Structures are given as C-alpha cells and as structure tokens.
C-alpha cells in the first residue's frame, strides 16, 4: 500500500475523531459544578461554570440554590468585578446539627447579577463559593441553578438525573463527593469536559502532524524511472 495513502488516511481518521469529540462537547454545554478539594465532612471550594449558549445575548444573572436537606454552616461567595453578589438566608423547618454547630437558619441561595455586560455570547465564566462543612454519608449534592439572559430568557438547570436514564435536557449542577476526594478526581461533570478537551487537543495536534507529513510526501518529486537496457 503506498505510503502517501496511509498517511492521508491517518489524517482523515484523526480529523473525524476530533469533529466527533467537538460535537459531543458542544451538546453537553450547561451549567456545572466542580471542586478541587471537596470531601465529606470538610470545607470546599465550589466552582460553577456558566456558558452563554447564545449567538446574540449575554448571561446577566445566576442564582444558585444550596441543598436544603444538607445546609452549610458557612457560605462565602466569590466577589467578582462587574458582578453584584447577594446571599439569601432563611429559617430552617427544623434545627440541623452540622459538625459542632446547630443551625436554625442557613443560606439557601446565592445570586450573582451583572452590573454591566455579563457573560458575552458563546463565552463562559466561573463563580465560586466556599462552603462547609460538607455532609458525610452522602454520595452527591445537587445545586439547582437559574440562568437569565439579557433578552429576558430564563433557563432553569434543575432536572435531577435518574440512575440508568439518559441525562435530562436541563440537569442540575451536581457534585459527586465520592469522586471529589482528590483534586484530580474532583471535577464532577465539568472534569469530563476538561478530559475531552485535552484529548481533542492531542488528536488535533496528531492529525495536523500526520497531515503535514502526508503533504510532504505528496509534494516530493518522483525519481525518473531508468529506461530498460536495450530500449
């Protein structure tokens, strides 16, 4: 089989895989939560990644609801330039013991509102919380979120995925504590996107290299075929 054919086929395969990964990544673009240090019974930084899935409007507001059945004794919100942050505290139906503290009220929602601009079309931003203590004996925590666009559209990311079922259209940001013991594993659903991005970049580089090699072989001048003796 000619070497040029093999090289060109390799480039086509690499490009096809890259396109497939890119399509899968764009389909899963939604509000997610991850943590570099979350573990049961400890304090954690929660990072909410918010993409603006629009070609002509911006994200101007984000409301994150904290788990009502597992309230946090401490909630610190990231202060961001260009954004106003507000924490809403409510009285709990019943007192809850969190570590050495007994809570009768807790912060239930955190709201970031853009002072100007917001998150531009097709871009994203991240919003962080410092919370604790995380509950023990719990596999995951859900943080329903509401995203508001500059044209007034409101998207509620509040659907809870069921075991064995396909991911819902608007899944609630969910942090899996069992997968968040170490910084490497504590990426929740956003971590999978990061892994796909790394693989896509690697395949893109490999495909480019193979394509350049194929082009080089294709442009290399052929050596003239020596005439047979006697002709």
Secondary structure by P-SEA (a helix, b strand, c coil): ccaaaaaaaaaaaaaaaaaaaaaaaaaacccccccccccccbbbbbbbbbbcccccccccbbbbbccccccccbbbbbbbccbbbbbbbbbccbbbbcccccccccccbbbbbbcccccccccbbbbbbbbccccccccbbbbbbbbbcccbbbbbcbbbbccccccccccccccccccccccccccaaaaaaaaaaaaaaaaaaaaaaaaaaaaaaaacccccccccccc
